[in-house]
Amino acid sequence: MKISVLGRNARWLDALALLAVSATLWFAFGWQLLVKELPCPLCLLQRVAFIMVGIGLLMNLRFGNRPLHQGIVVLSALAGVVASARQVLLHIAPGDPGFGSPFLGLHFYTWALLIFLALLVYCGLMLMSDAAGSDTAPRKLTPLARYAALVFLAILVVNVVSTTLECGLGPCPDNPTRYQWLP
Amino acid sequence: MIMMLPFVTSLLSAWFAWRGRRDASIGWWFVTLAIYIAWCFYHMTSSLNISL
């Protein structure tokens, strides 16, 4: 397979990547509601990093594939690697139960680290495909891109509300057990 | 430290991208990144109980 195939399919690949990022955020929020485990500050920072990655992908969909947008994805994913790797190291000692319940044998921050690394690989491959142009005018979204963007915007609003209810207008405790703005 | 602040600024960035305003979107993404770095210093500067 020639690498330029990726470039020719960049629009729907970026839409799928944005859907994957949104699905990660929706899954974390669903877990928060169903298992009743509130996200810690480092977990919330990882969510912010996923959102920043999503913004770069959304820009690719809206304005075309540009190195600046890929740079946003790379820096955002690196920010996520910092937060998730820090949390992995916090709980790496033998006998440490980790934070929260594991999913398929791994804690959420370990999954986050793997997903951020996968996003970096994806971004590297897209840059290698040399698909970037120079036009930055807004373009009409395809139905799949429009759906991905709406799903992404929805989970952003949900996260703003959820984090405000959990932390209020201040810092979050290291091990949150209740929503500060809910009785 | 306002934990929900980067969520608000990232929402603004995504909203401007959706509305086709690229420069505003990039500007709010940088604001989010700056807050993210500040929050990392707040939460990640204690020493780890491991040898590196």
gemmi code that builds the backbone of each chain (N, CA, C; Angstrom):
import gemmi

chains = {
    "A": [
        ("MET", (0.840, -1.197, 0.000), (0.000, 0.000, 0.000), (0.873, 1.244, 0.000)),
        ("LYS", (0.666, 2.131, -0.951), (1.429, 3.369, -0.965), (0.870, 4.299, 0.100)),
        ("ILE", (1.778, 5.085, 0.697), (1.384, 5.961, 1.791), (0.457, 7.074, 1.313)),
        ("SER", (0.523, 7.399, -0.013), (-0.331, 8.469, -0.528), (-1.803, 8.095, -0.493)),
        ("VAL", (-2.098, 6.808, -0.350), (-3.496, 6.370, -0.216), (-4.120, 7.043, 0.999)),
        ("LEU", (-3.340, 7.175, 2.066), (-3.847, 7.839, 3.273), (-4.234, 9.277, 2.963)),
        ("GLY", (-3.384, 9.961, 2.205), (-3.662, 11.350, 1.886), (-4.940, 11.517, 1.080)),
        ("ARG", (-5.174, 10.594, 0.149), (-6.384, 10.682, -0.682), (-7.644, 10.441, 0.138)),
        ("ASN", (-7.488, 9.702, 1.238), (-8.653, 9.387, 2.081), (-8.624, 10.176, 3.386)),
        ("ALA", (-7.892, 11.293, 3.371), (-7.672, 12.035, 4.626), (-8.981, 12.507, 5.244)),
        ("ARG", (-9.948, 12.918, 4.416), (-11.164, 13.522, 4.976), (-11.947, 12.527, 5.811)),
        ("TRP", (-12.156, 11.326, 5.273), (-12.965, 10.408, 6.079), (-12.129, 9.746, 7.166)),
        ("LEU", (-10.798, 9.643, 6.970), (-9.944, 9.128, 8.049), (-9.944, 10.094, 9.235)),
        ("ASP", (-9.864, 11.408, 8.951), (-9.919, 12.396, 10.030), (-11.275, 12.356, 10.730)),
        ("ALA", (-12.335, 12.151, 9.952), (-13.670, 12.050, 10.567), (-13.739, 10.827, 11.481)),
        ("LEU", (-13.176, 9.708, 11.033), (-13.160, 8.506, 11.879), (-12.309, 8.723, 13.129)),
        ("ALA", (-11.166, 9.414, 12.967), (-10.304, 9.693, 14.121), (-11.035, 10.582, 15.129)),
        ("LEU", (-11.770, 11.586, 14.604), (-12.530, 12.461, 15.514), (-13.635, 11.666, 16.215)),
        ("LEU", (-14.266, 10.749, 15.498), (-15.282, 9.895, 16.119), (-14.654, 9.018, 17.208)),
        ("ALA", (-13.439, 8.522, 16.951), (-12.762, 7.681, 17.947), (-12.438, 8.485, 19.206)),
        ("VAL", (-11.970, 9.728, 19.018), (-11.681, 10.594, 20.175), (-12.974, 10.878, 20.948)),
        ("SER", (-14.054, 11.179, 20.210), (-15.347, 11.439, 20.866), (-15.838, 10.203, 21.600)),
        ("ALA", (-15.675, 9.029, 20.976), (-16.122, 7.785, 21.613), (-15.362, 7.548, 22.918)),
        ("THR", (-14.060, 7.856, 22.913), (-13.265, 7.726, 24.146), (-13.839, 8.614, 25.246)),
        ("LEU", (-14.141, 9.868, 24.898), (-14.684, 10.804, 25.892), (-16.077, 10.381, 26.353)),
        ("TRP", (-16.917, 9.931, 25.419), (-18.265, 9.467, 25.792), (-18.183, 8.236, 26.689)),
        ("PHE", (-17.250, 7.329, 26.375), (-17.105, 6.115, 27.192), (-16.684, 6.478, 28.615)),
        ("ALA", (-15.717, 7.398, 28.726), (-15.258, 7.819, 30.059), (-16.403, 8.453, 30.843)),
        ("PHE", (-17.224, 9.257, 30.147), (-18.348, 9.891, 30.837), (-19.399, 8.854, 31.240)),
        ("GLY", (-19.671, 7.906, 30.355), (-20.621, 6.840, 30.685), (-20.154, 6.025, 31.884)),
        ("TRP", (-18.853, 5.735, 31.907), (-18.265, 5.000, 33.039), (-18.441, 5.809, 34.331)),
        ("GLN", (-18.221, 7.106, 34.232), (-18.370, 8.002, 35.386), (-19.791, 7.919, 35.951)),
        ("LEU", (-20.788, 7.839, 35.067), (-22.183, 7.790, 35.520), (-22.569, 6.396, 36.015)),
        ("LEU", (-22.187, 5.359, 35.257), (-22.671, 4.007, 35.563), (-21.929, 3.397, 36.755)),
        ("VAL", (-20.610, 3.563, 36.796), (-19.809, 2.957, 37.875), (-19.688, 3.918, 39.059)),
        ("LYS", (-20.127, 5.163, 38.837), (-20.082, 6.203, 39.871), (-18.661, 6.447, 40.379)),
        ("GLU", (-17.710, 6.492, 39.447), (-16.329, 6.850, 39.779), (-16.048, 8.223, 39.194)),
        ("LEU", (-15.823, 9.191, 40.077), (-15.574, 10.543, 39.589), (-14.133, 10.671, 39.100)),
        ("PRO", (-13.916, 11.421, 38.005), (-12.544, 11.582, 37.486), (-11.696, 12.467, 38.403)),
        ("CYS", (-10.439, 12.066, 38.591), (-9.484, 12.842, 39.390), (-8.956, 14.006, 38.527)),
        ("PRO", (-8.213, 14.935, 39.123), (-7.676, 16.058, 38.316), (-6.819, 15.603, 37.134)),
        ("LEU", (-5.958, 14.587, 37.340), (-5.139, 14.112, 36.214), (-6.017, 13.486, 35.130)),
        ("CYS", (-7.089, 12.787, 35.560), (-8.012, 12.205, 34.573), (-8.685, 13.323, 33.771)),
        ("LEU", (-9.056, 14.405, 34.467), (-9.698, 15.532, 33.777), (-8.720, 16.192, 32.800)),
        ("LEU", (-7.446, 16.277, 33.189), (-6.446, 16.849, 32.267), (-6.320, 15.984, 31.014)),
        ("GLN", (-6.401, 14.658, 31.192), (-6.344, 13.773, 30.019), (-7.556, 13.986, 29.115)),
        ("ARG", (-8.715, 14.245, 29.730), (-9.895, 14.557, 28.910), (-9.679, 15.846, 28.124)),
        ("VAL", (-9.088, 16.853, 28.781), (-8.808, 18.113, 28.076), (-7.882, 17.855, 26.894)),
        ("ALA", (-6.865, 17.006, 27.102), (-5.916, 16.710, 26.010), (-6.635, 16.021, 24.843)),
        ("PHE", (-7.550, 15.093, 25.158), (-8.326, 14.453, 24.084), (-9.139, 15.507, 23.322)),
        ("ILE", (-9.711, 16.448, 24.067), (-10.502, 17.501, 23.414), (-9.602, 18.358, 22.521)),
        ("MET", (-8.392, 18.687, 23.001), (-7.478, 19.501, 22.186), (-7.073, 18.748, 20.918)),
        ("VAL", (-6.880, 17.421, 21.037), (-6.603, 16.601, 19.845), (-7.779, 16.711, 18.875)),
        ("GLY", (-8.988, 16.599, 19.428), (-10.196, 16.661, 18.596), (-10.324, 17.980, 17.862)),
        ("ILE", (-9.877, 19.067, 18.498), (-9.950, 20.381, 17.846), (-9.063, 20.395, 16.589)),
        ("GLY", (-7.870, 19.816, 16.684), (-6.993, 19.744, 15.507), (-7.626, 18.934, 14.387)),
        ("LEU", (-8.258, 17.821, 14.750), (-8.920, 16.989, 13.732), (-10.116, 17.720, 13.130)),
        ("LEU", (-10.858, 18.441, 13.991), (-12.011, 19.208, 13.498), (-11.545, 20.296, 12.526)),
        ("MET", (-10.414, 20.912, 12.819), (-9.872, 21.920, 11.895), (-9.503, 21.284, 10.551)),
        ("ASN", (-8.941, 20.072, 10.593), (-8.651, 19.370, 9.339), (-9.922, 19.175, 8.523)),
        ("LEU", (-11.004, 18.815, 9.194), (-12.266, 18.574, 8.493), (-12.841, 19.877, 7.945)),
        ("ARG", (-12.717, 20.964, 8.716), (-13.401, 22.213, 8.367), (-12.598, 23.063, 7.385)),
        ("PHE", (-11.246, 23.019, 7.539), (-10.406, 23.921, 6.734), (-9.430, 23.172, 5.825)),
        ("GLY", (-9.487, 21.847, 5.827), (-8.558, 21.068, 5.011), (-7.349, 20.622, 5.813)),
        ("ASN", (-6.665, 19.621, 5.267), (-5.514, 19.029, 5.950), (-4.305, 19.967, 5.857)),
        ("ARG", (-3.886, 20.546, 6.975), (-2.768, 21.493, 6.999), (-1.762, 21.072, 8.064)),
        ("PRO", (-0.470, 21.353, 7.834), (0.536, 21.026, 8.856), (0.254, 21.689, 10.197)),
        ("LEU", (-0.309, 22.908, 10.166), (-0.607, 23.587, 11.437), (-1.617, 22.771, 12.255)),
        ("HIS", (-2.623, 22.226, 11.575), (-3.634, 21.423, 12.285), (-3.011, 20.131, 12.814)),
        ("GLN", (-2.138, 19.530, 12.001), (-1.465, 18.306, 12.456), (-0.560, 18.621, 13.646)),
        ("GLY", (0.063, 19.807, 13.624), (0.889, 20.226, 14.753), (0.062, 20.349, 16.020)),
        ("ILE", (-1.158, 20.856, 15.881), (-2.064, 20.958, 17.034), (-2.364, 19.562, 17.582)),
        ("VAL", (-2.602, 18.604, 16.679), (-2.875, 17.233, 17.119), (-1.656, 16.654, 17.833)),
        ("VAL", (-0.465, 16.871, 17.261), (0.759, 16.301, 17.855), (1.006, 16.888, 19.245)),
        ("LEU", (0.959, 18.230, 19.363), (1.227, 18.862, 20.665), (0.174, 18.458, 21.690)),
        ("SER", (-1.081, 18.351, 21.263), (-2.150, 17.955, 22.182), (-1.946, 16.518, 22.654)),
        ("ALA", (-1.592, 15.636, 21.717), (-1.364, 14.238, 22.100), (-0.162, 14.118, 23.027)),
        ("LEU", (0.879, 14.926, 22.783), (2.037, 14.920, 23.684), (1.643, 15.408, 25.075)),
        ("ALA", (0.790, 16.430, 25.137), (0.292, 16.901, 26.439), (-0.449, 15.770, 27.147)),
        ("GLY", (-1.234, 15.026, 26.385), (-1.942, 13.888, 26.972), (-1.000, 12.792, 27.436)),
        ("VAL", (0.081, 12.567, 26.666), (1.081, 11.566, 27.066), (1.699, 11.961, 28.404)),
        ("VAL", (1.995, 13.255, 28.572), (2.597, 13.725, 29.828), (1.681, 13.401, 31.010)),
        ("ALA", (0.394, 13.753, 30.892), (-0.536, 13.547, 32.015), (-0.775, 12.061, 32.279)),
        ("SER", (-0.988, 11.287, 31.221), (-1.303, 9.867, 31.421), (-0.069, 9.081, 31.882)),
        ("ALA", (1.111, 9.399, 31.340), (2.330, 8.704, 31.775), (2.647, 9.040, 33.225)),
        ("ARG", (2.401, 10.293, 33.616), (2.585, 10.685, 35.011), (1.691, 9.829, 35.930)),
        ("GLN", (0.444, 9.623, 35.504), (-0.465, 8.837, 36.345), (-0.074, 7.355, 36.360)),
        ("VAL", (0.411, 6.853, 35.226), (0.915, 5.472, 35.197), (2.067, 5.325, 36.188)),
        ("LEU", (2.999, 6.291, 36.170), (4.164, 6.228, 37.063), (3.751, 6.353, 38.530)),
        ("LEU", (2.683, 7.126, 38.799), (2.205, 7.277, 40.184), (1.791, 5.924, 40.772)),
        ("HIS", (1.276, 5.043, 39.915), (0.703, 3.775, 40.399), (1.489, 2.566, 39.909)),
        ("ILE", (2.731, 2.764, 39.499), (3.460, 1.661, 38.871), (4.123, 0.732, 39.893)),
        ("ALA", (4.249, 1.189, 41.136), (4.946, 0.379, 42.141), (4.164, -0.909, 42.428)),
        ("PRO", (4.860, -2.029, 42.678), (4.178, -3.304, 42.975), (3.267, -3.170, 44.193)),
        ("GLY", (2.081, -3.742, 44.100), (1.144, -3.695, 45.216), (0.202, -2.512, 45.173)),
        ("ASP", (0.482, -1.528, 44.307), (-0.404, -0.357, 44.193), (-1.654, -0.776, 43.410)),
        ("PRO", (-2.856, -0.571, 43.977), (-4.067, -1.004, 43.264), (-4.435, -0.106, 42.094)),
        ("GLY", (-3.786, 1.069, 41.972), (-4.131, 1.984, 40.899), (-5.325, 2.833, 41.268)),
        ("PHE", (-5.689, 3.772, 40.382), (-6.826, 4.654, 40.638), (-8.016, 4.190, 39.797)),
        ("GLY", (-9.147, 3.956, 40.448), (-10.354, 3.566, 39.726), (-10.340, 2.095, 39.333)),
        ("SER", (-11.436, 1.695, 38.687), (-11.556, 0.303, 38.255), (-10.889, 0.103, 36.903)),
        ("PRO", (-10.232, -1.055, 36.709), (-9.644, -1.317, 35.385), (-10.719, -1.703, 34.368)),
        ("PHE", (-10.418, -1.482, 33.093), (-11.291, -1.899, 31.994), (-10.472, -2.805, 31.077)),
        ("LEU", (-10.928, -4.041, 30.891), (-10.187, -5.039, 30.093), (-8.745, -5.173, 30.589)),
        ("GLY", (-8.590, -5.129, 31.908), (-7.289, -5.373, 32.510), (-6.381, -4.163, 32.647)),
        ("LEU", (-6.759, -3.056, 32.052), (-5.924, -1.850, 32.145), (-6.732, -0.700, 32.743)),
        ("HIS", (-6.052, 0.143, 33.521), (-6.718, 1.334, 34.043), (-6.903, 2.365, 32.933)),
        ("PHE", (-7.825, 3.292, 33.178), (-8.164, 4.251, 32.126), (-6.958, 5.090, 31.687)),
        ("TYR", (-6.091, 5.450, 32.663), (-4.950, 6.289, 32.288), (-3.961, 5.513, 31.411)),
        ("THR", (-3.903, 4.165, 31.588), (-3.030, 3.362, 30.721), (-3.620, 3.300, 29.312)),
        ("TRP", (-4.960, 3.108, 29.248), (-5.619, 3.147, 27.938), (-5.393, 4.507, 27.266)),
        ("ALA", (-5.499, 5.567, 28.082), (-5.314, 6.915, 27.529), (-3.916, 7.066, 26.933)),
        ("LEU", (-2.909, 6.573, 27.663), (-1.529, 6.663, 27.154), (-1.401, 5.939, 25.813)),
        ("LEU", (-1.984, 4.744, 25.728), (-1.906, 3.978, 24.474), (-2.621, 4.712, 23.333)),
        ("ILE", (-3.783, 5.307, 23.643), (-4.542, 6.001, 22.590), (-3.802, 7.261, 22.127)),
        ("PHE", (-3.211, 7.985, 23.078), (-2.433, 9.173, 22.677), (-1.261, 8.772, 21.779)),
        ("LEU", (-0.584, 7.667, 22.121), (0.531, 7.207, 21.275), (0.026, 6.795, 19.893)),
        ("ALA", (-1.143, 6.141, 19.853), (-1.722, 5.752, 18.562), (-2.059, 6.994, 17.729)),
        ("LEU", (-2.551, 8.044, 18.394), (-2.868, 9.283, 17.672), (-1.596, 9.921, 17.103)),
        ("LEU", (-0.496, 9.823, 17.847), (0.774, 10.355, 17.338), (1.223, 9.579, 16.101)),
        ("VAL", (1.062, 8.259, 16.130), (1.414, 7.436, 14.968), (0.539, 7.820, 13.777)),
        ("TYR", (-0.777, 7.970, 14.031), (-1.707, 8.357, 12.962), (-1.280, 9.683, 12.330)),
        ("CYS", (-0.950, 10.643, 13.205), (-0.576, 11.966, 12.709), (0.725, 11.896, 11.893)),
        ("GLY", (1.673, 11.091, 12.367), (2.921, 10.927, 11.619), (2.668, 10.358, 10.236)),
        ("LEU", (1.797, 9.355, 10.168), (1.486, 8.746, 8.864), (0.792, 9.742, 7.939)),
        ("MET", (-0.118, 10.547, 8.502), (-0.821, 11.529, 7.664), (0.155, 12.587, 7.140)),
        ("LEU", (1.129, 12.968, 7.975), (2.124, 13.935, 7.509), (2.995, 13.320, 6.414)),
        ("MET", (3.319, 12.015, 6.574), (4.135, 11.331, 5.562), (3.399, 11.205, 4.236)),
        ("SER", (2.064, 11.214, 4.297), (1.293, 11.061, 3.058), (1.365, 12.319, 2.199)),
        ("ASP", (1.872, 13.414, 2.791), (2.095, 14.653, 2.045), (0.814, 15.172, 1.401)),
        ("ALA", (-0.292, 15.076, 2.172), (-1.589, 15.465, 1.623), (-1.921, 16.929, 1.881)),
        ("ALA", (-1.084, 17.617, 2.647), (-1.425, 18.976, 3.048), (-1.384, 19.938, 1.869)),
        ("GLY", (-2.364, 20.857, 1.828), (-2.405, 21.890, 0.809), (-2.150, 23.242, 1.434)),
        ("SER", (-2.604, 24.307, 0.766), (-2.362, 25.644, 1.306), (-3.648, 26.437, 1.511)),
        ("ASP", (-4.760, 25.991, 0.922), (-6.018, 26.717, 1.048), (-6.593, 26.505, 2.456)),
        ("THR", (-6.980, 27.600, 3.135), (-7.526, 27.478, 4.489), (-8.965, 27.988, 4.568)),
        ("ALA", (-9.619, 28.181, 3.420), (-11.014, 28.636, 3.450), (-11.906, 27.534, 4.025)),
        ("PRO", (-12.925, 27.922, 4.819), (-13.830, 26.898, 5.361), (-14.488, 26.112, 4.238)),
        ("ARG", (-14.596, 24.814, 4.418), (-15.221, 23.959, 3.405), (-16.456, 23.288, 3.990)),
        ("LYS", (-17.336, 22.895, 3.085), (-18.568, 22.226, 3.524), (-18.210, 20.847, 4.067)),
        ("LEU", (-18.820, 20.497, 5.196), (-18.535, 19.207, 5.811), (-19.302, 18.098, 5.105)),
        ("THR", (-18.654, 16.941, 4.962), (-19.362, 15.762, 4.456), (-20.326, 15.280, 5.559)),
        ("PRO", (-21.314, 14.472, 5.212), (-22.243, 13.984, 6.258), (-21.521, 13.293, 7.418)),
        ("LEU", (-20.500, 12.464, 7.102), (-19.769, 11.778, 8.177), (-19.010, 12.789, 9.040)),
        ("ALA", (-18.374, 13.775, 8.397), (-17.628, 14.794, 9.147), (-18.570, 15.629, 10.002)),
        ("ARG", (-19.752, 15.933, 9.453), (-20.731, 16.720, 10.211), (-21.199, 15.947, 11.441)),
        ("TYR", (-21.455, 14.655, 11.245), (-21.872, 13.808, 12.372), (-20.766, 13.749, 13.430)),
        ("ALA", (-19.510, 13.540, 12.981), (-18.385, 13.462, 13.921), (-18.230, 14.773, 14.691)),
        ("ALA", (-18.387, 15.902, 13.996), (-18.233, 17.206, 14.649), (-19.325, 17.418, 15.692)),
        ("LEU", (-20.556, 17.035, 15.369), (-21.669, 17.238, 16.309), (-21.517, 16.344, 17.547)),
        ("VAL", (-21.103, 15.099, 17.332), (-20.869, 14.193, 18.467), (-19.769, 14.754, 19.359)),
        ("PHE", (-18.741, 15.338, 18.726), (-17.624, 15.919, 19.473), (-18.072, 17.156, 20.257)),
        ("LEU", (-18.821, 18.049, 19.609), (-19.291, 19.257, 20.299), (-20.203, 18.893, 21.471)),
        ("ALA", (-21.019, 17.859, 21.284), (-21.944, 17.447, 22.351), (-21.177, 16.975, 23.589)),
        ("ILE", (-20.139, 16.166, 23.399), (-19.401, 15.664, 24.576), (-18.595, 16.798, 25.220)),
        ("LEU", (-18.241, 17.814, 24.443), (-17.575, 18.979, 25.040), (-18.510, 19.690, 26.012)),
        ("VAL", (-19.748, 19.929, 25.556), (-20.726, 20.596, 26.432), (-20.974, 19.747, 27.680)),
        ("VAL", (-21.116, 18.431, 27.477), (-21.341, 17.518, 28.601), (-20.182, 17.608, 29.604)),
        ("ASN", (-18.955, 17.681, 29.098), (-17.792, 17.752, 29.992), (-17.731, 19.073, 30.748)),
        ("VAL", (-18.122, 20.171, 30.096), (-18.148, 21.465, 30.800), (-19.130, 21.383, 31.970)),
        ("VAL", (-20.326, 20.856, 31.711), (-21.352, 20.752, 32.769), (-20.885, 19.798, 33.865)),
        ("SER", (-20.403, 18.624, 33.463), (-19.993, 17.598, 34.424), (-18.860, 18.094, 35.324)),
        ("THR", (-17.844, 18.729, 34.722), (-16.698, 19.197, 35.513), (-17.104, 20.340, 36.431)),
        ("THR", (-18.006, 21.200, 35.955), (-18.473, 22.289, 36.816), (-19.247, 21.725, 38.006)),
        ("LEU", (-20.089, 20.727, 37.767), (-20.825, 20.111, 38.872), (-19.874, 19.416, 39.844)),
        ("GLU", (-18.835, 18.784, 39.306), (-17.909, 18.031, 40.168), (-16.978, 18.947, 40.970)),
        ("CYS", (-16.452, 19.967, 40.317), (-15.392, 20.772, 40.935), (-15.857, 22.176, 41.313)),
        ("GLY", (-17.003, 22.606, 40.816), (-17.405, 23.990, 41.047), (-16.474, 24.932, 40.304)),
        ("LEU", (-16.242, 26.103, 40.888), (-15.363, 27.080, 40.249), (-14.010, 27.127, 40.955)),
        ("GLY", (-13.491, 25.945, 41.286), (-12.197, 25.865, 41.971), (-11.478, 24.595, 41.577)),
        ("PRO", (-10.437, 24.230, 42.333), (-9.707, 22.984, 42.020), (-10.494, 21.767, 42.462)),
        ("CYS", (-10.168, 20.614, 41.863), (-10.803, 19.355, 42.258), (-9.918, 18.657, 43.292)),
        ("PRO", (-10.516, 17.972, 44.268), (-9.688, 17.178, 45.187), (-8.997, 16.043, 44.445)),
        ("ASP", (-7.858, 15.559, 44.998), (-7.099, 14.501, 44.327), (-7.900, 13.209, 44.197)),
        ("ASN", (-8.763, 12.948, 45.168), (-9.584, 11.734, 45.119), (-11.050, 12.111, 45.341)),
        ("PRO", (-11.704, 12.639, 44.312), (-13.069, 13.155, 44.501), (-14.069, 12.033, 44.790)),
        ("THR", (-14.989, 12.291, 45.693), (-15.996, 11.276, 46.046), (-17.417, 11.783, 45.829)),
        ("ARG", (-17.583, 13.078, 45.593), (-18.936, 13.600, 45.363), (-18.875, 14.841, 44.483)),
        ("TYR", (-20.042, 15.169, 43.863), (-20.155, 16.388, 43.068), (-20.333, 17.570, 44.025)),
        ("GLN", (-19.418, 18.544, 43.921), (-19.476, 19.659, 44.874), (-20.726, 20.508, 44.691)),
        ("TRP", (-21.252, 20.571, 43.470), (-22.409, 21.436, 43.226), (-23.730, 20.659, 43.220)),
        ("LEU", (-23.688, 19.395, 43.633), (-24.925, 18.628, 43.766), (-25.140, 18.312, 45.242)),
        ("PRO", (-26.410, 18.349, 45.703), (-26.668, 18.084, 47.129), (-26.362, 16.635, 47.504)),
    ],
    "B": [
        ("MET", (-7.211, 27.807, 41.318), (-7.186, 27.028, 40.089), (-8.591, 26.561, 39.738)),
        ("ILE", (-9.059, 26.937, 38.594), (-10.436, 26.600, 38.186), (-10.368, 25.416, 37.218)),
        ("MET", (-10.758, 24.238, 37.705), (-10.578, 23.014, 36.909), (-11.420, 23.022, 35.642)),
        ("MET", (-12.584, 23.691, 35.681), (-13.444, 23.628, 34.497), (-13.022, 24.628, 33.412)),
        ("LEU", (-12.062, 25.503, 33.743), (-11.686, 26.564, 32.793), (-11.180, 26.027, 31.438)),
        ("PRO", (-10.245, 25.031, 31.413), (-9.790, 24.552, 30.091), (-10.899, 23.893, 29.284)),
        ("PHE", (-11.929, 23.372, 29.971), (-13.056, 22.796, 29.228), (-13.841, 23.904, 28.521)),
        ("VAL", (-13.972, 25.050, 29.195), (-14.702, 26.170, 28.590), (-13.915, 26.735, 27.402)),
        ("THR", (-12.602, 26.935, 27.583), (-11.812, 27.524, 26.491), (-11.709, 26.560, 25.295)),
        ("SER", (-11.640, 25.252, 25.594), (-11.596, 24.289, 24.472), (-12.939, 24.237, 23.752)),
        ("LEU", (-14.028, 24.409, 24.513), (-15.347, 24.462, 23.865), (-15.430, 25.670, 22.937)),
        ("LEU", (-14.904, 26.799, 23.394), (-14.881, 27.997, 22.538), (-14.068, 27.739, 21.270)),
        ("SER", (-12.897, 27.093, 21.434), (-12.046, 26.794, 20.277), (-12.785, 25.899, 19.279)),
        ("ALA", (-13.429, 24.853, 19.790), (-14.155, 23.935, 18.905), (-15.330, 24.647, 18.238)),
        ("TRP", (-16.004, 25.518, 18.983), (-17.156, 26.240, 18.426), (-16.718, 27.147, 17.270)),
        ("PHE", (-15.592, 27.843, 17.457), (-15.107, 28.721, 16.380), (-14.674, 27.904, 15.162)),
        ("ALA", (-14.084, 26.720, 15.389), (-13.721, 25.851, 14.262), (-14.982, 25.434, 13.506)),
        ("TRP", (-16.008, 25.070, 14.247), (-17.297, 24.658, 13.647), (-17.899, 25.801, 12.832)),
        ("ARG", (-17.749, 27.047, 13.330), (-18.333, 28.205, 12.664), (-17.457, 28.729, 11.523)),
        ("GLY", (-16.289, 28.081, 11.309), (-15.440, 28.468, 10.185), (-14.484, 29.603, 10.492)),
        ("ARG", (-14.275, 29.918, 11.769), (-13.349, 31.009, 12.149), (-12.053, 30.388, 12.667)),
        ("ARG", (-11.136, 30.171, 11.724), (-9.924, 29.409, 12.018), (-9.015, 30.129, 13.013)),
        ("ASP", (-8.758, 31.424, 12.809), (-7.818, 32.140, 13.676), (-8.316, 32.182, 15.120)),
        ("ALA", (-9.612, 32.427, 15.296), (-10.156, 32.451, 16.656), (-10.039, 31.076, 17.304)),
        ("SER", (-10.276, 30.039, 16.517), (-10.178, 28.674, 17.037), (-8.750, 28.373, 17.490)),
        ("ILE", (-7.776, 28.743, 16.664), (-6.374, 28.500, 17.018), (-6.003, 29.303, 18.265)),
        ("GLY", (-6.485, 30.552, 18.333), (-6.189, 31.392, 19.503), (-6.694, 30.761, 20.794)),
        ("TRP", (-7.940, 30.275, 20.783), (-8.501, 29.657, 21.995), (-7.839, 28.317, 22.291)),
        ("TRP", (-7.331, 27.619, 21.242), (-6.590, 26.384, 21.498), (-5.299, 26.704, 22.254)),
        ("PHE", (-4.626, 27.801, 21.866), (-3.394, 28.185, 22.573), (-3.694, 28.577, 24.023)),
        ("VAL", (-4.808, 29.274, 24.241), (-5.203, 29.619, 25.619), (-5.410, 28.332, 26.427)),
        ("THR", (-6.078, 27.350, 25.816), (-6.305, 26.063, 26.497), (-4.978, 25.387, 26.824)),
        ("LEU", (-4.049, 25.414, 25.863), (-2.741, 24.780, 26.093), (-2.004, 25.464, 27.251)),
        ("ALA", (-2.080, 26.806, 27.293), (-1.404, 27.542, 28.373), (-1.993, 27.149, 29.731)),
        ("ILE", (-3.319, 27.073, 29.811), (-3.961, 26.664, 31.068), (-3.562, 25.232, 31.410)),
        ("TYR", (-3.526, 24.380, 30.396), (-3.152, 22.970, 30.603), (-1.767, 22.878, 31.233)),
        ("ILE", (-0.811, 23.638, 30.688), (0.561, 23.606, 31.220), (0.581, 24.112, 32.662)),
        ("ALA", (-0.166, 25.196, 32.914), (-0.217, 25.726, 34.292), (-0.804, 24.694, 35.245)),
        ("TRP", (-1.857, 24.015, 34.813), (-2.509, 23.017, 35.671), (-1.580, 21.813, 35.871)),
        ("CYS", (-0.756, 21.497, 34.854), (0.210, 20.404, 35.006), (1.212, 20.737, 36.110)),
        ("PHE", (1.682, 21.983, 36.150), (2.602, 22.381, 37.226), (1.910, 22.241, 38.580)),
        ("TYR", (0.633, 22.567, 38.630), (-0.116, 22.498, 39.890), (-0.265, 21.054, 40.361)),
        ("HIS", (-0.459, 20.128, 39.429), (-0.788, 18.751, 39.801), (0.371, 17.760, 39.661)),
        ("MET", (1.458, 18.145, 39.028), (2.466, 17.124, 38.681), (3.864, 17.437, 39.178)),
        ("THR", (4.016, 18.308, 40.130), (5.372, 18.665, 40.534), (5.796, 17.995, 41.840)),
        ("SER", (4.914, 17.170, 42.446), (5.343, 16.418, 43.624), (6.244, 15.267, 43.168)),
        ("SER", (7.138, 14.823, 44.054), (8.091, 13.784, 43.651), (7.406, 12.423, 43.582)),
        ("LEU", (7.844, 11.601, 42.644), (7.306, 10.251, 42.493), (8.096, 9.289, 43.363)),
        ("ASN", (7.422, 8.241, 43.833), (8.065, 7.266, 44.704), (8.752, 6.170, 43.881)),
        ("ILE", (9.510, 6.571, 42.874), (10.226, 5.621, 42.020), (11.596, 6.187, 41.684)),
        ("SER", (12.479, 5.330, 41.204), (13.785, 5.787, 40.736), (13.756, 5.879, 39.212)),
        ("LEU", (14.230, 6.986, 38.678), (14.259, 7.145, 37.224), (15.701, 7.264, 36.740)),
    ],
}
model = gemmi.Model(1)
for chain_id, residues in chains.items():
    chain = gemmi.Chain(chain_id)
    for i, (resn, *xyz) in enumerate(residues, 1):
        res = gemmi.Residue()
        res.name, res.seqid = resn, gemmi.SeqId(i, " ")
        for name, pos in zip(("N", "CA", "C"), xyz):
            atom = gemmi.Atom()
            atom.name, atom.element = name, gemmi.Element(name[0])
            atom.pos, atom.b_iso = gemmi.Position(*pos), 0.0
            res.add_atom(atom)
        chain.add_residue(res)
    model.add_chain(chain)
structure = gemmi.Structure()
structure.add_model(model)
structure.setup_entities()
